[in-house]
Amino acid sequence: MTIKAVSFDIGGVLETVADLDEWLEALRRRLRLDQATLEAGLVSVDPRNLIGTGAMSEAEFRAGYRDAFGFSEAETDDFMTRMWDWYCGELDTELFAFAESLRPAYTTGIISNSADGARREEQARYRFEQLVDDIVYSHEVGLVKPDPKIYELACQRLGVEPDELVFVDDTQICVDGAAAVGIHAVLHESTPTTIARVRALLTG
């Protein structure tokens, strides 16, 4: 079938995000904690990744970190601000412009594993709601990539069949999950390469 839509992941694709281990090491030094204490505190907050499916709210997540590390309210606010700054990273302006250029010839979307608060933070910084026709955030729909149902839902919301959609993600397991339901899945390794691969699929 003819490709009618293109969707993108956010973190690591539309956003360039610093390495998590580097961010955690900076956090460990700032809090003056040893590695074991930091890891135990982090794991205690959400050991089952409830936040990814919306089963944990941002308020609960915030309270969990406050209690795990004995933060004051001001320290908790600072932690959350720094966390969202890391989470949202830096906009890949070249890929953003490419995504923007696809409309109106193609319907566009986002499929993102996310946490409560992500829509607010990313919209404030990058206005993704104006960039694409639809955004599927995992925490809003209760499904996490690579669950096939999240890709099927994205197709339904864009009004296309799986083989009419191109999806770009930087994680192999998520690319494989999309491909398994029949989507044309592209592994994001660099912006120029991704743009070239998507264009090749669009032009057939």
PyMOL commands that place a pseudoatom at each C-alpha (Angstrom):
pseudoatom trace, name=CA, resn=MET, resi=1, chain=A, elem=C, hetatm=0, pos=[0.000, 0.000, 0.000]
pseudoatom trace, name=CA, resn=THR, resi=2, chain=A, elem=C, hetatm=0, pos=[0.957, 3.645, -0.360]
pseudoatom trace, name=CA, resn=ILE, resi=3, chain=A, elem=C, hetatm=0, pos=[2.482, 5.188, 2.741]
pseudoatom trace, name=CA, resn=LYS, resi=4, chain=A, elem=C, hetatm=0, pos=[0.158, 7.782, 4.186]
pseudoatom trace, name=CA, resn=ALA, resi=5, chain=A, elem=C, hetatm=0, pos=[1.669, 8.638, 7.570]
pseudoatom trace, name=CA, resn=VAL, resi=6, chain=A, elem=C, hetatm=0, pos=[4.944, 9.043, 9.463]
pseudoatom trace, name=CA, resn=SER, resi=7, chain=A, elem=C, hetatm=0, pos=[5.360, 8.845, 13.240]
pseudoatom trace, name=CA, resn=PHE, resi=8, chain=A, elem=C, hetatm=0, pos=[8.322, 9.573, 15.471]
pseudoatom trace, name=CA, resn=ASP, resi=9, chain=A, elem=C, hetatm=0, pos=[9.544, 8.657, 18.921]
pseudoatom trace, name=CA, resn=ILE, resi=10, chain=A, elem=C, hetatm=0, pos=[10.496, 11.619, 21.118]
pseudoatom trace, name=CA, resn=GLY, resi=11, chain=A, elem=C, hetatm=0, pos=[13.409, 10.898, 23.495]
pseudoatom trace, name=CA, resn=GLY, resi=12, chain=A, elem=C, hetatm=0, pos=[16.495, 10.081, 21.474]
pseudoatom trace, name=CA, resn=VAL, resi=13, chain=A, elem=C, hetatm=0, pos=[14.773, 11.038, 18.213]
pseudoatom trace, name=CA, resn=LEU, resi=14, chain=A, elem=C, hetatm=0, pos=[12.967, 14.398, 18.164]
pseudoatom trace, name=CA, resn=GLU, resi=15, chain=A, elem=C, hetatm=0, pos=[14.839, 15.216, 21.360]
pseudoatom trace, name=CA, resn=THR, resi=16, chain=A, elem=C, hetatm=0, pos=[18.531, 14.624, 21.953]
pseudoatom trace, name=CA, resn=VAL, resi=17, chain=A, elem=C, hetatm=0, pos=[18.767, 13.408, 25.550]
pseudoatom trace, name=CA, resn=ALA, resi=18, chain=A, elem=C, hetatm=0, pos=[21.924, 13.171, 27.644]
pseudoatom trace, name=CA, resn=ASP, resi=19, chain=A, elem=C, hetatm=0, pos=[23.056, 9.716, 28.722]
pseudoatom trace, name=CA, resn=LEU, resi=20, chain=A, elem=C, hetatm=0, pos=[21.054, 8.563, 31.754]
pseudoatom trace, name=CA, resn=ASP, resi=21, chain=A, elem=C, hetatm=0, pos=[24.098, 7.208, 33.572]
pseudoatom trace, name=CA, resn=GLU, resi=22, chain=A, elem=C, hetatm=0, pos=[25.815, 10.589, 33.259]
pseudoatom trace, name=CA, resn=TRP, resi=23, chain=A, elem=C, hetatm=0, pos=[22.755, 12.358, 34.628]
pseudoatom trace, name=CA, resn=LEU, resi=24, chain=A, elem=C, hetatm=0, pos=[22.509, 9.916, 37.541]
pseudoatom trace, name=CA, resn=GLU, resi=25, chain=A, elem=C, hetatm=0, pos=[26.202, 10.336, 38.338]
pseudoatom trace, name=CA, resn=ALA, resi=26, chain=A, elem=C, hetatm=0, pos=[25.744, 14.099, 38.464]
pseudoatom trace, name=CA, resn=LEU, resi=27, chain=A, elem=C, hetatm=0, pos=[22.751, 13.544, 40.766]
pseudoatom trace, name=CA, resn=ARG, resi=28, chain=A, elem=C, hetatm=0, pos=[24.780, 11.227, 43.000]
pseudoatom trace, name=CA, resn=ARG, resi=29, chain=A, elem=C, hetatm=0, pos=[27.541, 13.824, 43.380]
pseudoatom trace, name=CA, resn=ARG, resi=30, chain=A, elem=C, hetatm=0, pos=[25.066, 16.629, 44.042]
pseudoatom trace, name=CA, resn=LEU, resi=31, chain=A, elem=C, hetatm=0, pos=[23.326, 14.588, 46.737]
pseudoatom trace, name=CA, resn=ARG, resi=32, chain=A, elem=C, hetatm=0, pos=[26.659, 13.320, 48.112]
pseudoatom trace, name=CA, resn=LEU, resi=33, chain=A, elem=C, hetatm=0, pos=[25.463, 9.729, 48.105]
pseudoatom trace, name=CA, resn=ASP, resi=34, chain=A, elem=C, hetatm=0, pos=[27.308, 6.508, 47.434]
pseudoatom trace, name=CA, resn=GLN, resi=35, chain=A, elem=C, hetatm=0, pos=[26.246, 4.518, 44.389]
pseudoatom trace, name=CA, resn=ALA, resi=36, chain=A, elem=C, hetatm=0, pos=[24.410, 1.806, 46.341]
pseudoatom trace, name=CA, resn=THR, resi=37, chain=A, elem=C, hetatm=0, pos=[22.310, 4.329, 48.278]
pseudoatom trace, name=CA, resn=LEU, resi=38, chain=A, elem=C, hetatm=0, pos=[21.404, 6.224, 45.132]
pseudoatom trace, name=CA, resn=GLU, resi=39, chain=A, elem=C, hetatm=0, pos=[20.388, 3.063, 43.265]
pseudoatom trace, name=CA, resn=ALA, resi=40, chain=A, elem=C, hetatm=0, pos=[18.328, 1.775, 46.193]
pseudoatom trace, name=CA, resn=GLY, resi=41, chain=A, elem=C, hetatm=0, pos=[16.494, 5.087, 46.428]
pseudoatom trace, name=CA, resn=LEU, resi=42, chain=A, elem=C, hetatm=0, pos=[15.770, 5.200, 42.712]
pseudoatom trace, name=CA, resn=VAL, resi=43, chain=A, elem=C, hetatm=0, pos=[14.502, 1.629, 42.582]
pseudoatom trace, name=CA, resn=SER, resi=44, chain=A, elem=C, hetatm=0, pos=[12.258, 2.105, 45.600]
pseudoatom trace, name=CA, resn=VAL, resi=45, chain=A, elem=C, hetatm=0, pos=[10.197, 4.828, 43.935]
pseudoatom trace, name=CA, resn=ASP, resi=46, chain=A, elem=C, hetatm=0, pos=[8.765, 2.828, 41.019]
pseudoatom trace, name=CA, resn=PRO, resi=47, chain=A, elem=C, hetatm=0, pos=[10.127, -0.730, 40.857]
pseudoatom trace, name=CA, resn=ARG, resi=48, chain=A, elem=C, hetatm=0, pos=[7.395, -1.907, 38.461]
pseudoatom trace, name=CA, resn=ASN, resi=49, chain=A, elem=C, hetatm=0, pos=[7.575, 1.068, 36.051]
pseudoatom trace, name=CA, resn=LEU, resi=50, chain=A, elem=C, hetatm=0, pos=[4.021, 2.069, 36.901]
pseudoatom trace, name=CA, resn=ILE, resi=51, chain=A, elem=C, hetatm=0, pos=[4.642, 5.614, 35.725]
pseudoatom trace, name=CA, resn=GLY, resi=52, chain=A, elem=C, hetatm=0, pos=[5.092, 4.422, 32.136]
pseudoatom trace, name=CA, resn=THR, resi=53, chain=A, elem=C, hetatm=0, pos=[1.518, 3.138, 31.950]
pseudoatom trace, name=CA, resn=GLY, resi=54, chain=A, elem=C, hetatm=0, pos=[-0.043, 5.977, 33.924]
pseudoatom trace, name=CA, resn=ALA, resi=55, chain=A, elem=C, hetatm=0, pos=[-0.538, 3.855, 37.042]
pseudoatom trace, name=CA, resn=MET, resi=56, chain=A, elem=C, hetatm=0, pos=[1.645, 6.317, 38.968]
pseudoatom trace, name=CA, resn=SER, resi=57, chain=A, elem=C, hetatm=0, pos=[0.970, 10.041, 38.842]
pseudoatom trace, name=CA, resn=GLU, resi=58, chain=A, elem=C, hetatm=0, pos=[3.558, 12.778, 38.703]
pseudoatom trace, name=CA, resn=ALA, resi=59, chain=A, elem=C, hetatm=0, pos=[2.541, 13.787, 42.242]
pseudoatom trace, name=CA, resn=GLU, resi=60, chain=A, elem=C, hetatm=0, pos=[3.153, 10.244, 43.503]
pseudoatom trace, name=CA, resn=PHE, resi=61, chain=A, elem=C, hetatm=0, pos=[6.466, 10.087, 41.641]
pseudoatom trace, name=CA, resn=ARG, resi=62, chain=A, elem=C, hetatm=0, pos=[7.509, 13.406, 43.178]
pseudoatom trace, name=CA, resn=ALA, resi=63, chain=A, elem=C, hetatm=0, pos=[6.519, 12.284, 46.683]
pseudoatom trace, name=CA, resn=GLY, resi=64, chain=A, elem=C, hetatm=0, pos=[8.402, 9.032, 46.204]
pseudoatom trace, name=CA, resn=TYR, resi=65, chain=A, elem=C, hetatm=0, pos=[11.663, 10.826, 45.480]
pseudoatom trace, name=CA, resn=ARG, resi=66, chain=A, elem=C, hetatm=0, pos=[11.085, 13.297, 48.295]
pseudoatom trace, name=CA, resn=ASP, resi=67, chain=A, elem=C, hetatm=0, pos=[10.671, 10.467, 50.785]
pseudoatom trace, name=CA, resn=ALA, resi=68, chain=A, elem=C, hetatm=0, pos=[13.404, 8.218, 49.348]
pseudoatom trace, name=CA, resn=PHE, resi=69, chain=A, elem=C, hetatm=0, pos=[16.081, 10.886, 49.698]
pseudoatom trace, name=CA, resn=GLY, resi=70, chain=A, elem=C, hetatm=0, pos=[14.677, 12.958, 52.550]
pseudoatom trace, name=CA, resn=PHE, resi=71, chain=A, elem=C, hetatm=0, pos=[14.298, 16.055, 50.394]
pseudoatom trace, name=CA, resn=SER, resi=72, chain=A, elem=C, hetatm=0, pos=[12.692, 19.244, 51.612]
pseudoatom trace, name=CA, resn=GLU, resi=73, chain=A, elem=C, hetatm=0, pos=[9.888, 20.609, 49.434]
pseudoatom trace, name=CA, resn=ALA, resi=74, chain=A, elem=C, hetatm=0, pos=[12.305, 23.097, 47.859]
pseudoatom trace, name=CA, resn=GLU, resi=75, chain=A, elem=C, hetatm=0, pos=[14.830, 20.335, 47.180]
pseudoatom trace, name=CA, resn=THR, resi=76, chain=A, elem=C, hetatm=0, pos=[12.093, 18.193, 45.657]
pseudoatom trace, name=CA, resn=ASP, resi=77, chain=A, elem=C, hetatm=0, pos=[11.056, 21.050, 43.377]
pseudoatom trace, name=CA, resn=ASP, resi=78, chain=A, elem=C, hetatm=0, pos=[14.666, 21.454, 42.280]
pseudoatom trace, name=CA, resn=PHE, resi=79, chain=A, elem=C, hetatm=0, pos=[14.985, 17.718, 41.644]
pseudoatom trace, name=CA, resn=MET, resi=80, chain=A, elem=C, hetatm=0, pos=[11.842, 17.664, 39.518]
pseudoatom trace, name=CA, resn=THR, resi=81, chain=A, elem=C, hetatm=0, pos=[12.946, 20.699, 37.523]
pseudoatom trace, name=CA, resn=ARG, resi=82, chain=A, elem=C, hetatm=0, pos=[16.313, 19.099, 36.804]
pseudoatom trace, name=CA, resn=MET, resi=83, chain=A, elem=C, hetatm=0, pos=[14.684, 15.788, 35.967]
pseudoatom trace, name=CA, resn=TRP, resi=84, chain=A, elem=C, hetatm=0, pos=[12.328, 17.363, 33.412]
pseudoatom trace, name=CA, resn=ASP, resi=85, chain=A, elem=C, hetatm=0, pos=[15.185, 19.366, 31.914]
pseudoatom trace, name=CA, resn=TRP, resi=86, chain=A, elem=C, hetatm=0, pos=[17.081, 16.112, 31.388]
pseudoatom trace, name=CA, resn=TYR, resi=87, chain=A, elem=C, hetatm=0, pos=[13.992, 14.227, 30.210]
pseudoatom trace, name=CA, resn=CYS, resi=88, chain=A, elem=C, hetatm=0, pos=[13.154, 16.806, 27.532]
pseudoatom trace, name=CA, resn=GLY, resi=89, chain=A, elem=C, hetatm=0, pos=[16.756, 17.220, 26.400]
pseudoatom trace, name=CA, resn=GLU, resi=90, chain=A, elem=C, hetatm=0, pos=[17.464, 19.407, 23.380]
pseudoatom trace, name=CA, resn=LEU, resi=91, chain=A, elem=C, hetatm=0, pos=[15.277, 19.655, 20.310]
pseudoatom trace, name=CA, resn=ASP, resi=92, chain=A, elem=C, hetatm=0, pos=[16.706, 18.095, 17.145]
pseudoatom trace, name=CA, resn=THR, resi=93, chain=A, elem=C, hetatm=0, pos=[15.843, 21.098, 15.009]
pseudoatom trace, name=CA, resn=GLU, resi=94, chain=A, elem=C, hetatm=0, pos=[16.755, 19.399, 11.723]
pseudoatom trace, name=CA, resn=LEU, resi=95, chain=A, elem=C, hetatm=0, pos=[14.507, 16.404, 12.371]
pseudoatom trace, name=CA, resn=PHE, resi=96, chain=A, elem=C, hetatm=0, pos=[11.780, 18.684, 13.710]
pseudoatom trace, name=CA, resn=ALA, resi=97, chain=A, elem=C, hetatm=0, pos=[11.879, 20.702, 10.485]
pseudoatom trace, name=CA, resn=PHE, resi=98, chain=A, elem=C, hetatm=0, pos=[11.728, 17.504, 8.431]
pseudoatom trace, name=CA, resn=ALA, resi=99, chain=A, elem=C, hetatm=0, pos=[8.702, 16.268, 10.382]
pseudoatom trace, name=CA, resn=GLU, resi=100, chain=A, elem=C, hetatm=0, pos=[7.065, 19.653, 9.953]
pseudoatom trace, name=CA, resn=SER, resi=101, chain=A, elem=C, hetatm=0, pos=[7.647, 19.536, 6.183]
pseudoatom trace, name=CA, resn=LEU, resi=102, chain=A, elem=C, hetatm=0, pos=[5.744, 16.257, 5.806]
pseudoatom trace, name=CA, resn=ARG, resi=103, chain=A, elem=C, hetatm=0, pos=[2.348, 17.852, 6.305]
pseudoatom trace, name=CA, resn=PRO, resi=104, chain=A, elem=C, hetatm=0, pos=[-0.077, 18.159, 4.628]
pseudoatom trace, name=CA, resn=ALA, resi=105, chain=A, elem=C, hetatm=0, pos=[1.089, 15.494, 2.174]
pseudoatom trace, name=CA, resn=TYR, resi=106, chain=A, elem=C, hetatm=0, pos=[1.315, 12.967, 5.031]
pseudoatom trace, name=CA, resn=THR, resi=107, chain=A, elem=C, hetatm=0, pos=[-0.420, 12.541, 8.356]
pseudoatom trace, name=CA, resn=THR, resi=108, chain=A, elem=C, hetatm=0, pos=[2.122, 12.687, 11.163]
pseudoatom trace, name=CA, resn=GLY, resi=109, chain=A, elem=C, hetatm=0, pos=[2.260, 11.410, 14.706]
pseudoatom trace, name=CA, resn=ILE, resi=110, chain=A, elem=C, hetatm=0, pos=[4.296, 10.613, 17.784]
pseudoatom trace, name=CA, resn=ILE, resi=111, chain=A, elem=C, hetatm=0, pos=[4.462, 7.330, 19.722]
pseudoatom trace, name=CA, resn=SER, resi=112, chain=A, elem=C, hetatm=0, pos=[6.356, 7.809, 22.987]
pseudoatom trace, name=CA, resn=ASN, resi=113, chain=A, elem=C, hetatm=0, pos=[6.980, 5.855, 26.165]
pseudoatom trace, name=CA, resn=SER, resi=114, chain=A, elem=C, hetatm=0, pos=[6.364, 8.568, 28.699]
pseudoatom trace, name=CA, resn=ALA, resi=115, chain=A, elem=C, hetatm=0, pos=[5.476, 9.668, 32.205]
pseudoatom trace, name=CA, resn=ASP, resi=116, chain=A, elem=C, hetatm=0, pos=[2.737, 11.813, 33.695]
pseudoatom trace, name=CA, resn=GLY, resi=117, chain=A, elem=C, hetatm=0, pos=[3.729, 15.416, 33.039]
pseudoatom trace, name=CA, resn=ALA, resi=118, chain=A, elem=C, hetatm=0, pos=[5.516, 14.735, 29.750]
pseudoatom trace, name=CA, resn=ARG, resi=119, chain=A, elem=C, hetatm=0, pos=[2.851, 16.307, 27.568]
pseudoatom trace, name=CA, resn=ARG, resi=120, chain=A, elem=C, hetatm=0, pos=[2.912, 19.511, 29.631]
pseudoatom trace, name=CA, resn=GLU, resi=121, chain=A, elem=C, hetatm=0, pos=[6.709, 19.761, 29.705]
pseudoatom trace, name=CA, resn=GLU, resi=122, chain=A, elem=C, hetatm=0, pos=[7.296, 18.904, 26.045]
pseudoatom trace, name=CA, resn=GLN, resi=123, chain=A, elem=C, hetatm=0, pos=[4.470, 21.070, 24.807]
pseudoatom trace, name=CA, resn=ALA, resi=124, chain=A, elem=C, hetatm=0, pos=[5.812, 24.048, 26.746]
pseudoatom trace, name=CA, resn=ARG, resi=125, chain=A, elem=C, hetatm=0, pos=[9.286, 23.587, 25.280]
pseudoatom trace, name=CA, resn=TYR, resi=126, chain=A, elem=C, hetatm=0, pos=[8.684, 22.292, 21.760]
pseudoatom trace, name=CA, resn=ARG, resi=127, chain=A, elem=C, hetatm=0, pos=[4.955, 22.538, 20.901]
pseudoatom trace, name=CA, resn=PHE, resi=128, chain=A, elem=C, hetatm=0, pos=[4.744, 18.976, 19.608]
pseudoatom trace, name=CA, resn=GLU, resi=129, chain=A, elem=C, hetatm=0, pos=[0.940, 19.221, 19.517]
pseudoatom trace, name=CA, resn=GLN, resi=130, chain=A, elem=C, hetatm=0, pos=[1.309, 21.718, 16.678]
pseudoatom trace, name=CA, resn=LEU, resi=131, chain=A, elem=C, hetatm=0, pos=[3.974, 19.633, 14.924]
pseudoatom trace, name=CA, resn=VAL, resi=132, chain=A, elem=C, hetatm=0, pos=[1.938, 16.446, 14.408]
pseudoatom trace, name=CA, resn=ASP, resi=133, chain=A, elem=C, hetatm=0, pos=[-1.644, 15.300, 13.995]
pseudoatom trace, name=CA, resn=ASP, resi=134, chain=A, elem=C, hetatm=0, pos=[-1.661, 12.932, 16.966]
pseudoatom trace, name=CA, resn=ILE, resi=135, chain=A, elem=C, hetatm=0, pos=[0.484, 12.035, 19.975]
pseudoatom trace, name=CA, resn=VAL, resi=136, chain=A, elem=C, hetatm=0, pos=[0.271, 8.640, 21.683]
pseudoatom trace, name=CA, resn=TYR, resi=137, chain=A, elem=C, hetatm=0, pos=[1.861, 8.940, 25.131]
pseudoatom trace, name=CA, resn=SER, resi=138, chain=A, elem=C, hetatm=0, pos=[2.202, 5.591, 26.901]
pseudoatom trace, name=CA, resn=HIS, resi=139, chain=A, elem=C, hetatm=0, pos=[1.145, 6.962, 30.276]
pseudoatom trace, name=CA, resn=GLU, resi=140, chain=A, elem=C, hetatm=0, pos=[-2.082, 8.314, 28.770]
pseudoatom trace, name=CA, resn=VAL, resi=141, chain=A, elem=C, hetatm=0, pos=[-3.107, 5.095, 26.997]
pseudoatom trace, name=CA, resn=GLY, resi=142, chain=A, elem=C, hetatm=0, pos=[-1.797, 2.495, 29.466]
pseudoatom trace, name=CA, resn=LEU, resi=143, chain=A, elem=C, hetatm=0, pos=[0.399, 0.787, 26.867]
pseudoatom trace, name=CA, resn=VAL, resi=144, chain=A, elem=C, hetatm=0, pos=[4.193, 0.775, 26.576]
pseudoatom trace, name=CA, resn=LYS, resi=145, chain=A, elem=C, hetatm=0, pos=[6.319, 0.085, 23.495]
pseudoatom trace, name=CA, resn=PRO, resi=146, chain=A, elem=C, hetatm=0, pos=[7.009, -2.568, 22.260]
pseudoatom trace, name=CA, resn=ASP, resi=147, chain=A, elem=C, hetatm=0, pos=[3.496, -3.808, 23.116]
pseudoatom trace, name=CA, resn=PRO, resi=148, chain=A, elem=C, hetatm=0, pos=[1.830, -4.393, 19.706]
pseudoatom trace, name=CA, resn=LYS, resi=149, chain=A, elem=C, hetatm=0, pos=[-1.335, -2.720, 20.958]
pseudoatom trace, name=CA, resn=ILE, resi=150, chain=A, elem=C, hetatm=0, pos=[0.296, 0.699, 21.218]
pseudoatom trace, name=CA, resn=TYR, resi=151, chain=A, elem=C, hetatm=0, pos=[1.295, 0.610, 17.553]
pseudoatom trace, name=CA, resn=GLU, resi=152, chain=A, elem=C, hetatm=0, pos=[-2.137, -0.636, 16.541]
pseudoatom trace, name=CA, resn=LEU, resi=153, chain=A, elem=C, hetatm=0, pos=[-3.727, 2.184, 18.536]
pseudoatom trace, name=CA, resn=ALA, resi=154, chain=A, elem=C, hetatm=0, pos=[-1.465, 4.740, 16.865]
pseudoatom trace, name=CA, resn=CYS, resi=155, chain=A, elem=C, hetatm=0, pos=[-2.527, 3.467, 13.441]
pseudoatom trace, name=CA, resn=GLN, resi=156, chain=A, elem=C, hetatm=0, pos=[-6.202, 3.656, 14.398]
pseudoatom trace, name=CA, resn=ARG, resi=157, chain=A, elem=C, hetatm=0, pos=[-5.834, 7.223, 15.636]
pseudoatom trace, name=CA, resn=LEU, resi=158, chain=A, elem=C, hetatm=0, pos=[-4.032, 8.260, 12.446]
pseudoatom trace, name=CA, resn=GLY, resi=159, chain=A, elem=C, hetatm=0, pos=[-6.596, 6.453, 10.285]
pseudoatom trace, name=CA, resn=VAL, resi=160, chain=A, elem=C, hetatm=0, pos=[-4.068, 4.216, 8.510]
pseudoatom trace, name=CA, resn=GLU, resi=161, chain=A, elem=C, hetatm=0, pos=[-3.223, 0.549, 8.169]
pseudoatom trace, name=CA, resn=PRO, resi=162, chain=A, elem=C, hetatm=0, pos=[0.140, -0.575, 9.637]
pseudoatom trace, name=CA, resn=ASP, resi=163, chain=A, elem=C, hetatm=0, pos=[1.742, -0.897, 6.202]
pseudoatom trace, name=CA, resn=GLU, resi=164, chain=A, elem=C, hetatm=0, pos=[0.733, 2.693, 5.447]
pseudoatom trace, name=CA, resn=LEU, resi=165, chain=A, elem=C, hetatm=0, pos=[2.822, 4.022, 8.362]
pseudoatom trace, name=CA, resn=VAL, resi=166, chain=A, elem=C, hetatm=0, pos=[6.537, 4.737, 8.783]
pseudoatom trace, name=CA, resn=PHE, resi=167, chain=A, elem=C, hetatm=0, pos=[7.762, 4.867, 12.392]
pseudoatom trace, name=CA, resn=VAL, resi=168, chain=A, elem=C, hetatm=0, pos=[11.137, 6.134, 13.628]
pseudoatom trace, name=CA, resn=ASP, resi=169, chain=A, elem=C, hetatm=0, pos=[12.594, 5.047, 16.986]
pseudoatom trace, name=CA, resn=ASP, resi=170, chain=A, elem=C, hetatm=0, pos=[16.102, 4.911, 18.430]
pseudoatom trace, name=CA, resn=THR, resi=171, chain=A, elem=C, hetatm=0, pos=[15.583, 1.663, 20.367]
pseudoatom trace, name=CA, resn=GLN, resi=172, chain=A, elem=C, hetatm=0, pos=[15.891, -1.634, 18.507]
pseudoatom trace, name=CA, resn=ILE, resi=173, chain=A, elem=C, hetatm=0, pos=[13.265, -3.422, 20.586]
pseudoatom trace, name=CA, resn=CYS, resi=174, chain=A, elem=C, hetatm=0, pos=[10.727, -0.706, 19.786]
pseudoatom trace, name=CA, resn=VAL, resi=175, chain=A, elem=C, hetatm=0, pos=[11.639, -0.770, 16.097]
pseudoatom trace, name=CA, resn=ASP, resi=176, chain=A, elem=C, hetatm=0, pos=[11.206, -4.550, 16.105]
pseudoatom trace, name=CA, resn=GLY, resi=177, chain=A, elem=C, hetatm=0, pos=[7.858, -4.215, 17.863]
pseudoatom trace, name=CA, resn=ALA, resi=178, chain=A, elem=C, hetatm=0, pos=[6.572, -1.824, 15.217]
pseudoatom trace, name=CA, resn=ALA, resi=179, chain=A, elem=C, hetatm=0, pos=[7.864, -3.994, 12.385]
pseudoatom trace, name=CA, resn=ALA, resi=180, chain=A, elem=C, hetatm=0, pos=[6.148, -7.033, 13.892]
pseudoatom trace, name=CA, resn=VAL, resi=181, chain=A, elem=C, hetatm=0, pos=[2.723, -5.464, 13.337]
pseudoatom trace, name=CA, resn=GLY, resi=182, chain=A, elem=C, hetatm=0, pos=[3.570, -4.506, 9.749]
pseudoatom trace, name=CA, resn=ILE, resi=183, chain=A, elem=C, hetatm=0, pos=[4.775, -0.925, 10.155]
pseudoatom trace, name=CA, resn=HIS, resi=184, chain=A, elem=C, hetatm=0, pos=[7.757, 0.319, 8.124]
pseudoatom trace, name=CA, resn=ALA, resi=185, chain=A, elem=C, hetatm=0, pos=[10.116, 0.793, 11.080]
pseudoatom trace, name=CA, resn=VAL, resi=186, chain=A, elem=C, hetatm=0, pos=[13.301, 2.866, 10.908]
pseudoatom trace, name=CA, resn=LEU, resi=187, chain=A, elem=C, hetatm=0, pos=[16.065, 2.683, 13.528]
pseudoatom trace, name=CA, resn=HIS, resi=188, chain=A, elem=C, hetatm=0, pos=[17.261, 6.211, 14.255]
pseudoatom trace, name=CA, resn=GLU, resi=189, chain=A, elem=C, hetatm=0, pos=[21.070, 6.309, 14.261]
pseudoatom trace, name=CA, resn=SER, resi=190, chain=A, elem=C, hetatm=0, pos=[21.691, 9.818, 12.950]
pseudoatom trace, name=CA, resn=THR, resi=191, chain=A, elem=C, hetatm=0, pos=[19.442, 12.596, 11.718]
pseudoatom trace, name=CA, resn=PRO, resi=192, chain=A, elem=C, hetatm=0, pos=[20.707, 12.691, 8.103]
pseudoatom trace, name=CA, resn=THR, resi=193, chain=A, elem=C, hetatm=0, pos=[20.466, 8.896, 7.811]
pseudoatom trace, name=CA, resn=THR, resi=194, chain=A, elem=C, hetatm=0, pos=[16.951, 8.807, 9.247]
pseudoatom trace, name=CA, resn=ILE, resi=195, chain=A, elem=C, hetatm=0, pos=[15.721, 11.537, 6.928]
pseudoatom trace, name=CA, resn=ALA, resi=196, chain=A, elem=C, hetatm=0, pos=[17.220, 9.714, 3.939]
pseudoatom trace, name=CA, resn=ARG, resi=197, chain=A, elem=C, hetatm=0, pos=[15.664, 6.397, 4.966]
pseudoatom trace, name=CA, resn=VAL, resi=198, chain=A, elem=C, hetatm=0, pos=[12.226, 7.914, 5.508]
pseudoatom trace, name=CA, resn=ARG, resi=199, chain=A, elem=C, hetatm=0, pos=[12.377, 9.763, 2.184]
pseudoatom trace, name=CA, resn=ALA, resi=200, chain=A, elem=C, hetatm=0, pos=[13.363, 6.529, 0.424]
pseudoatom trace, name=CA, resn=LEU, resi=201, chain=A, elem=C, hetatm=0, pos=[10.317, 4.791, 1.890]
pseudoatom trace, name=CA, resn=LEU, resi=202, chain=A, elem=C, hetatm=0, pos=[8.034, 7.654, 0.931]
pseudoatom trace, name=CA, resn=THR, resi=203, chain=A, elem=C, hetatm=0, pos=[9.223, 7.748, -2.644]
pseudoatom trace, name=CA, resn=GLY, resi=204, chain=A, elem=C, hetatm=0, pos=[9.093, 3.985, -2.986]
for i in range(1, 204): cmd.bond("trace and resi %d" % i, "trace and resi %d" % (i + 1))
show_as sticks, trace
zoom trace
